[in-house]
Amino acid sequence: QRNTHSLTQSLSQRLLYMRSWEAWSLYQETFGTRRISGEVSRCFWLHPCLLFGDWFPFSQGGGRDSNMEPEMEDKTLELMNLTVMESQNLTDDLSPKKTTVFKLGNGTLSGSRKRLSRGTFDKEKEMCIQMFEQWSEADQVEFVEHLISRMCHYQHGHINSYLKPMLQRDFITALPARGLEHIAENILSFLDARSLCAAELVCREWHRVISEGMLWKKLIERMVRTDPLWKGLSERHQWEKYLFKNRTNEVPPNSYYHSLYPKIIQDIETIEANWRCGRHNLQRIQCRSENSKGVYCLQYDDDKIISGLRDNSIKIWDKHTLECLKILTGHTGSVLCLQYDDRVIVTGSSDSTVRVWDVNSGEVLNTLIHHNEAVLHLRFCNGLMVTCSKDRSIAVWDMASATDISLRRVLVGHRAAVNVVDFDDKYIVSASGDRTIKVWSTSTCEFVRTLNGHKRGIACLQYRDRLVVSGSSDNTIRLWDIECGACLRVLEGHEELVRCIRFDNKRIVSGAYDGKIKVWDLQAALDPRAPASTLCLRTLV
């Protein structure tokens, strides 16, 4: 009886400060939705009852009427007369000493929620805080959740404004303090150049993390890996030798890369402007050869041009003075293909051999004898080299060093000379005079698929990501999806055999035996809705 009376009194007092629906929910949580005993219901029953617009009926004999849930609105309970029912014992009649009436009122509780005096409030607040601090963290969280659920929206807004600054943390500073500097560096490494500049100015600690993490170097490396224009500039300007190296004694400080980045952007903007306006300078280098004037292949950077000639020699030219610096001899046939990096030059010849030369001294470091006929094309990258030949075969080589090169596999399947090869980590792509392009797995060297479509032999191609672009003696250029083998577009415009082709993210550039160089819009070519007349941007004659 005493416990029931105390519970009733406590609930009645709490009803004064709760919304009407919360009062009903509290009643359900306390006594359940089942019918309760008459004694308990009589103890809880308030006379003349709770008014929710109309009378809210409780059955004096057996709890609340079934299926009698009030329709709630966004209103609050307003206290009209404070009464508390008292029960002496189970046999006593319920005779309310005062009359309790709750009425729904719009808006906030102006009369019932009177503000306590400052002294009383501070005293009760301190008691609550002391009790709160004695609880476990889980209990504290549960209590706060219940407390927040009983607040109104504008109170939630005040709490949100208070919590926002508390939830903000300088994690870039906090992570190194916990020995997790590599995580802070990894997070910042995803920023673009503009954001990285802004991050450096946040504070000294952020600047230190960016500097020591060499994040400008990593940004440039990411661009070189993903953008062919950046890769071409890195090879041409030879600052690729400062990339992709982890030892601090092999690379300049972060400030070097910070200053290098805007120079690269300036070069790119100049190149893009030149492409848009068609500006170019034509320079001729006279290859004074006693036997022949034929230049079959070349590659260049900012300092030098290396060319392979029909007279069996390789010539190295100064790009600025256009003077011949060095002549490499050793092949007994025309030099048909070449590629070089900062250490070696690799050449293929009609004498069926592949030779490796020191790029600085010009000394022959290695000679590979495998093919039975002329080596028509070659590519090497990241320890792998692929060569193709007029003998219809493709050779895959493991290239540990200039002097340690071993044959991994021979790929056979073409029915005519293999004119060109290209590869990445996933696929090796070869094109032949038999009018087909074949795709092979780089890792297993197994055949994958054949791309059919050209009407005559294929003379050139480039492969990058999923896209293959090929040029043929049928005077057309075709774009292929390497994953499904579909031909995406046929470009027509050249009048003779398309001999060479290159593309980047925006353009395709092709050269043909008709003496013309054409510039094509790559994005438009990949759009099937684009009319053919809009694809060629410019023709250089």
Stockholm file with secondary structure:
# STOCKHOLM 1.0

chainA/1-541         QRNTHSLTQSLSQRLLYMRSWEAWSLYQETFGTRRISGEVSRCFWLHPCLLFGDWFPFSQGGGRDSNMEPEMEDKTLELMNLTVMESQNLTDDLSPKKTTVFKLGNGTLSGSRKRLSRGTFDKEKEMCIQMFEQWSEADQVEFVEHLISRMCHYQHGHINSYLKPMLQRDFITALPARGLEHIAENILSFLDARSLCAAELVCREWHRVISEGMLWKKLIERMVRTDPLWKGLSERHQWEKYLFKNRTNEVPPNSYYHSLYPKIIQDIETIEANWRCGRHNLQRIQCRSENSKGVYCLQYDDDKIISGLRDNSIKIWDKHTLECLKILTGHTGSVLCLQYDDRVIVTGSSDSTVRVWDVNSGEVLNTLIHHNEAVLHLRFCNGLMVTCSKDRSIAVWDMASATDISLRRVLVGHRAAVNVVDFDDKYIVSASGDRTIKVWSTSTCEFVRTLNGHKRGIACLQYRDRLVVSGSSDNTIRLWDIECGACLRVLEGHEELVRCIRFDNKRIVSGAYDGKIKVWDLQAALDPRAPASTLCLRTLV
#=GR chainA/1-541 SS CHHHHHHHHHHHHHHTTSBHHHHHHHHHHHHCSSCCCHHHHHHHCCSSCEESSSEECEETTTEECTTCCCCCCSCEEEEEECCCCCCCCTTSCCCCSSCCEEEEESSSCSSSSCCCCHHHHHHHHHHHHHHHHHSCHHHHHHHHHHHHHTSCHHHHHHHHHHHHHHHCCCHHHHHHHTTCHHHHHHHHTTCCHHHHHHHHTTCHHHHHHHHHTTHHHHHHHHHHHHCHHHHHHHHHHTGGGGSSCCCGGGSCCHHHHHHHHHHHHHHHHHHHHHHHHTCCCCCCCCCCCSSCCCEEEEEECSSEEEEEETTSCEEEEETTTCCEEEEECCCSSCEEEEEECSSEEEEEETTSEEEEEETTTCCEEEEEECCSSCEEEEEEETTEEEEEETTSEEEEEEESSSSCEEEEEEEECCSSCEEEEEECSSEEEEEETTSEEEEEETTTCCEEEEEECCSSCEEEEEEETTEEEEEETTSEEEEEETTTCCEEEEEECCSSCEEEEEECSSEEEEEETTSCEEEEEHHHHTCTTSCGGGSEEEEEC
#=GC SS_cons         CHHHHHHHHHHHHHHTTSBHHHHHHHHHHHHCSSCCCHHHHHHHCCSSCEESSSEECEETTTEECTTCCCCCCSCEEEEEECCCCCCCCTTSCCCCSSCCEEEEESSSCSSSSCCCCHHHHHHHHHHHHHHHHHSCHHHHHHHHHHHHHTSCHHHHHHHHHHHHHHHCCCHHHHHHHTTCHHHHHHHHTTCCHHHHHHHHTTCHHHHHHHHHTTHHHHHHHHHHHHCHHHHHHHHHHTGGGGSSCCCGGGSCCHHHHHHHHHHHHHHHHHHHHHHHHTCCCCCCCCCCCSSCCCEEEEEECSSEEEEEETTSCEEEEETTTCCEEEEECCCSSCEEEEEECSSEEEEEETTSEEEEEETTTCCEEEEEECCSSCEEEEEEETTEEEEEETTSEEEEEEESSSSCEEEEEEEECCSSCEEEEEECSSEEEEEETTSEEEEEETTTCCEEEEEECCSSCEEEEEEETTEEEEEETTSEEEEEETTTCCEEEEEECCSSCEEEEEECSSEEEEEETTSCEEEEEHHHHTCTTSCGGGSEEEEEC
//
